[in-house]
Amino acid sequence: MKVLFTAIFPRWQCHLVAEANFMEEHLAAGDDVTVLACDASLKACDANPKRDLPHCLACCGLRDSLLAMVGAPVRRLPLIDSERAVSPKASDFPRFQTLEELRDYHWNGIHVGKEVISSLITATGSSEPDMKKHASVIRALLRDYLAVYLTAVDYLARHGLEKVYIFNGRFVSPRAWIRACEKTGVRYVTLERLGAPDRAVRVENDAIHNMLLYAGRINAFWEANQSDEAIVAEAHHFFEERPKGQLTGWYSFVANQDVEKLPENWSSTSRNIVIFSSTESEFKGLPEYFRQGAFLDQIPAGRSFRISRSSRPSRMFPATGF
């Protein structure tokens, strides 16, 4: 089998290690393994949106070091084939006034605008980015997506690839590969490291963000294991200790919080509501997975909760989830 790994974020080392372990599996099975190599070809990498070249050099070095440890040599292909990925110049893109305009934008029939929004939110730190201020970032993301997408479609046809491993699927380059695989009918796997060094999730021909898929897996797991005392005890330990800041997995967001301390502007005369928020780069950037409820994103949900649930003045405190 001809397998490709889109291992393009080496500085997120834990994820690259997970990909390397899957490479070893395929090499042991006798498969032909290929890895993409960015080599600073992106204009606005998700891990390095300002294209800081020292970051690029460190990234390439980490990739090369890890691939040298893999059990057998793997073939490399450039992330962007400049001869085949004919994408527009920055000046060819329109000026977008709103995020909705960007979401609706097509280039030569490719619905590219919606595919870069999640990365744009991450790069700007805002769910409502200033479209004028960040125009150069938007153009860079659009250009990167098209260049990677056109390269991917060409590679899938020219190299006879049969299976593609794609990290996460939220970012510009991975999303381009997902769409290319869907267009050409090639099997793909989205993967993500979980909350422990030896655990990762693989999802066939779908995104790791598909909440309905997770719900199905969870229900099936508990149907099969609900009488296993060791598994039940482990679950109790996780859900009881995690809110206390115990390192039950990869990282705790509440370990350094003082449980006896309230926010400085806390008012005992108001009804205080704490919102354990998540990331708008997923909720707003991937609406196909997260707009199945009553609200488009977390902000109007919080405002509605304040209005409908409280008869007294209330203060809202966004908090990091666990």
C-alpha positions as CSV (number, residue, x, y, z in Angstrom):
1,M,0.0,0.0,0.0
2,K,1.2,3.5,-0.8
3,V,0.7,5.7,2.3
4,L,1.3,9.4,2.7
5,F,1.8,11.3,6.0
6,T,1.1,15.1,6.0
7,A,3.5,15.6,8.9
8,I,3.8,19.4,8.6
9,F,3.9,20.6,12.2
10,P,7.1,19.1,13.6
11,R,7.4,21.8,16.3
12,W,4.3,20.3,17.9
13,Q,6.5,17.4,18.7
14,C,4.0,15.1,20.5
15,H,1.9,15.0,17.4
16,L,4.8,14.2,15.1
17,V,5.8,11.4,17.4
18,A,2.3,9.9,17.1
19,E,2.6,10.1,13.3
20,A,6.1,8.5,13.4
21,N,4.6,5.6,15.4
22,F,2.0,5.0,12.7
23,M,4.7,5.2,10.1
24,E,6.5,2.4,11.9
25,E,3.3,0.3,11.7
26,H,3.1,0.7,7.9
27,L,6.8,0.1,7.4
28,A,6.6,-3.1,9.4
29,A,3.7,-4.2,7.1
30,G,5.8,-3.6,4.1
31,D,4.0,-0.5,2.9
32,D,5.5,2.3,0.8
33,V,5.6,5.4,3.1
34,T,5.9,9.0,1.9
35,V,6.1,12.1,4.1
36,L,5.4,15.7,3.1
37,A,8.2,18.3,3.7
38,C,7.2,21.9,4.0
39,D,10.7,23.4,4.0
40,A,9.4,27.0,4.6
41,S,7.1,26.9,1.6
42,L,4.0,28.2,3.4
43,K,3.3,31.9,3.7
44,A,1.3,31.7,6.9
45,C,1.9,28.4,8.6
46,D,-0.5,27.6,11.5
47,A,2.4,27.0,13.8
48,N,4.3,30.0,12.5
49,P,1.8,32.6,11.0
50,K,4.4,35.4,10.8
51,R,6.8,33.1,8.9
52,D,9.6,33.6,11.3
53,L,12.5,31.9,9.5
54,P,14.4,30.7,12.7
55,H,11.1,28.8,13.6
56,C,11.1,27.3,10.1
57,L,14.7,26.1,10.5
58,A,14.0,24.6,13.9
59,C,10.9,22.9,12.4
60,C,12.8,21.3,9.5
61,G,15.6,20.2,11.9
62,L,13.1,18.4,14.2
63,R,11.4,16.7,11.3
64,D,14.7,15.5,9.9
65,S,15.9,14.3,13.3
66,L,12.8,12.3,13.9
67,L,12.6,10.8,10.5
68,A,16.2,9.6,10.9
69,M,15.0,7.5,13.8
70,V,12.2,5.8,11.8
71,G,13.0,2.2,11.2
72,A,13.4,2.5,7.4
73,P,14.0,5.3,4.9
74,V,10.8,7.1,3.8
75,R,10.3,9.1,0.6
76,R,9.7,12.8,0.8
77,L,7.6,15.1,-1.4
78,P,7.5,18.9,-1.1
79,L,4.3,20.2,0.5
80,I,3.9,22.5,-2.4
81,D,4.9,21.7,-6.0
82,S,5.5,25.1,-7.5
83,E,5.3,23.9,-11.0
84,R,1.9,22.4,-10.7
85,A,0.2,24.4,-7.9
86,V,-0.7,27.5,-10.0
87,S,-2.5,29.7,-7.5
88,P,-3.4,33.4,-7.7
89,K,-1.2,36.2,-6.6
90,A,-2.1,38.1,-3.4
91,S,-3.3,41.0,-5.6
92,D,-5.8,38.7,-7.3
93,F,-7.9,38.2,-4.1
94,P,-10.7,40.6,-3.4
95,R,-10.9,42.8,-0.3
96,F,-13.2,41.1,2.2
97,Q,-15.3,43.4,4.4
98,T,-16.8,40.7,6.6
99,L,-16.1,37.2,7.8
100,E,-19.3,36.1,6.0
101,E,-17.9,37.4,2.7
102,L,-14.8,35.4,3.2
103,R,-16.8,32.3,4.1
104,D,-18.7,32.5,0.8
105,Y,-15.6,33.1,-1.4
106,H,-14.8,30.7,-4.3
107,W,-11.8,30.6,-6.5
108,N,-12.2,28.8,-9.9
109,G,-15.0,26.7,-8.3
110,I,-13.0,25.9,-5.2
111,H,-14.8,27.0,-2.0
112,V,-11.6,28.2,-0.4
113,G,-12.9,31.0,1.8
114,K,-14.6,28.8,4.4
115,E,-11.5,26.6,4.7
116,V,-9.2,29.2,6.1
117,I,-11.4,30.8,8.7
118,S,-10.4,28.5,11.6
119,S,-6.7,29.3,11.0
120,L,-7.5,33.0,10.7
121,I,-9.3,33.0,14.1
122,T,-6.3,31.2,15.6
123,A,-3.7,33.6,14.0
124,T,-5.6,36.8,15.0
125,G,-6.8,35.6,18.4
126,S,-10.3,36.9,17.6
127,S,-13.6,35.3,16.5
128,E,-14.4,38.6,14.7
129,P,-11.1,39.5,13.1
130,D,-10.6,42.9,11.6
131,M,-10.7,42.1,7.9
132,K,-8.8,45.2,6.9
133,K,-6.1,44.9,9.5
134,H,-5.5,41.3,8.8
135,A,-5.9,41.4,5.0
136,S,-2.3,40.2,4.4
137,V,-2.8,37.2,6.6
138,I,-6.1,36.4,4.9
139,R,-4.4,36.5,1.4
140,A,-1.5,34.4,2.7
141,L,-3.9,31.7,4.1
142,L,-5.9,31.7,0.9
143,R,-2.8,31.3,-1.2
144,D,-1.4,28.6,1.0
145,Y,-4.7,26.6,0.9
146,L,-4.9,26.7,-2.9
147,A,-1.2,25.9,-3.4
148,V,-1.5,22.8,-1.1
149,Y,-4.8,21.7,-2.5
150,L,-3.7,21.8,-6.1
151,T,-0.5,20.0,-5.2
152,A,-2.5,17.4,-3.3
153,V,-4.9,16.7,-6.2
154,D,-1.9,16.2,-8.5
155,Y,0.0,14.0,-6.1
156,L,-3.0,11.7,-5.5
157,A,-3.3,11.1,-9.2
158,R,0.4,11.0,-10.2
159,H,1.8,8.9,-7.3
160,G,-1.0,6.4,-6.9
161,L,-1.4,7.2,-3.2
162,E,-4.0,4.9,-1.5
163,K,-4.2,6.2,2.1
164,V,-3.4,9.6,3.6
165,Y,-2.8,10.4,7.3
166,I,-3.8,14.0,8.1
167,F,-3.1,15.6,11.4
168,N,-6.2,17.2,13.1
169,G,-7.9,18.5,9.9
170,R,-8.7,22.0,11.3
171,F,-5.8,23.9,9.8
172,V,-5.3,25.2,6.3
173,S,-2.9,22.6,4.9
174,P,-4.6,19.5,6.5
175,R,-8.0,20.8,5.3
176,A,-6.7,21.1,1.8
177,W,-5.6,17.5,1.9
178,I,-9.0,16.4,3.2
179,R,-10.8,18.1,0.3
180,A,-8.3,16.7,-2.2
181,C,-8.9,13.2,-0.9
182,E,-12.7,13.7,-1.0
183,K,-12.4,15.0,-4.6
184,T,-10.4,12.0,-5.8
185,G,-11.9,9.3,-3.7
186,V,-8.7,8.4,-1.8
187,R,-9.1,7.0,1.7
188,Y,-7.8,9.4,4.5
189,V,-7.4,9.2,8.2
190,T,-7.5,12.2,10.5
191,L,-5.5,11.7,13.7
192,E,-4.8,13.5,16.9
193,R,-2.8,12.7,20.0
194,L,-5.0,12.3,23.1
195,G,-4.4,13.2,26.7
196,A,-1.7,10.6,27.4
197,P,1.6,10.1,25.6
198,D,0.7,6.6,24.4
199,R,-2.8,7.3,23.1
200,A,-4.0,8.8,19.8
201,V,-7.3,8.7,17.9
202,R,-7.7,7.8,14.2
203,V,-10.9,8.6,12.3
204,E,-11.4,7.0,8.9
205,N,-12.7,9.4,6.2
206,D,-14.1,11.9,8.6
207,A,-12.8,14.6,11.0
208,I,-11.8,14.1,14.6
209,H,-14.2,17.0,15.3
210,N,-17.3,15.0,14.5
211,M,-19.0,15.0,17.9
212,L,-21.7,12.5,16.8
213,L,-19.0,10.0,15.9
214,Y,-17.4,10.4,19.4
215,A,-20.8,10.0,21.0
216,G,-21.3,6.7,19.2
217,R,-17.8,5.5,20.1
218,I,-18.3,6.4,23.8
219,N,-21.7,4.6,24.0
220,A,-20.4,1.5,22.2
221,F,-17.4,1.4,24.6
222,W,-19.5,1.6,27.7
223,E,-21.9,-1.0,26.4
224,A,-19.0,-3.3,26.1
225,N,-17.1,-2.3,29.3
226,Q,-19.6,-1.1,31.9
227,S,-19.1,-4.2,34.0
228,D,-15.3,-3.9,34.0
229,E,-14.4,-2.7,37.5
230,A,-11.0,-1.5,36.5
231,I,-12.3,0.6,33.6
232,V,-15.1,2.1,35.7
233,A,-12.6,3.0,38.5
234,E,-10.3,4.7,36.0
235,A,-13.2,6.7,34.7
236,H,-14.2,7.8,38.2
237,H,-10.7,8.8,38.9
238,F,-10.4,10.9,35.8
239,F,-13.7,12.8,36.2
240,E,-13.3,13.3,39.9
241,E,-9.6,14.3,40.0
242,R,-9.4,16.3,36.8
243,P,-11.3,19.3,38.1
244,K,-9.0,19.4,41.1
245,G,-6.0,20.0,38.9
246,Q,-4.6,16.5,39.0
247,L,-2.5,15.5,36.0
248,T,-4.8,12.6,34.9
249,G,-3.7,13.2,31.3
250,W,-1.6,15.4,29.1
251,Y,-2.1,18.9,30.7
252,S,-4.2,20.5,33.4
253,F,-5.6,24.0,32.8
254,V,-6.7,24.4,36.4
255,A,-3.7,23.0,38.3
256,N,-2.4,26.5,39.2
257,Q,-5.8,28.0,40.2
258,D,-6.4,28.9,43.9
259,V,-9.6,27.1,44.7
260,E,-10.3,29.5,47.5
261,K,-10.0,32.6,45.4
262,L,-12.7,34.3,43.4
263,P,-12.3,36.8,40.6
264,E,-11.5,40.3,41.8
265,N,-14.7,41.8,40.4
266,W,-16.9,39.1,41.9
267,S,-20.1,40.4,43.4
268,S,-22.0,38.5,46.1
269,T,-25.1,40.6,45.3
270,S,-25.3,39.4,41.7
271,R,-26.0,36.1,40.2
272,N,-22.5,35.0,39.0
273,I,-22.3,32.7,36.0
274,V,-19.1,31.0,34.9
275,I,-18.8,29.9,31.3
276,F,-16.4,27.1,30.8
277,S,-15.6,28.1,27.2
278,S,-13.8,26.3,24.4
279,T,-12.2,27.6,21.2
280,E,-14.0,29.7,18.6
281,S,-11.5,28.4,16.1
282,E,-13.4,25.2,16.2
283,F,-17.0,26.4,16.9
284,K,-16.9,29.2,14.4
285,G,-14.3,27.8,12.1
286,L,-15.9,24.4,11.6
287,P,-19.6,25.1,11.7
288,E,-20.5,21.8,10.0
289,Y,-19.6,20.0,13.3
290,F,-20.5,22.6,15.9
291,R,-23.6,24.4,14.6
292,Q,-26.1,21.7,15.4
293,G,-27.4,23.5,18.5
294,A,-29.4,26.7,19.1
295,F,-26.4,29.1,18.9
296,L,-23.9,30.0,16.2
297,D,-21.1,30.4,18.8
298,Q,-20.4,30.9,22.5
299,I,-20.8,34.6,22.7
300,P,-24.6,34.9,21.9
301,A,-25.1,31.7,24.0
302,G,-23.7,33.4,27.0
303,R,-25.7,36.6,26.4
304,S,-28.9,34.6,26.0
305,F,-28.2,32.7,29.2
306,R,-27.7,36.0,31.1
307,I,-31.0,37.4,29.8
308,S,-33.2,34.3,30.1
309,R,-32.0,32.7,33.3
310,S,-31.4,35.5,35.7
311,S,-33.8,37.9,37.3
312,R,-31.0,39.7,39.1
313,P,-28.1,41.6,37.6
314,S,-25.4,39.1,36.7
315,R,-21.7,39.0,35.9
316,M,-20.2,36.5,33.5
317,F,-16.8,35.0,34.0
318,P,-15.3,33.0,31.1
319,A,-13.1,30.3,32.5
320,T,-10.7,27.7,31.1
321,G,-12.3,24.3,30.8
322,F,-10.8,21.1,32.1
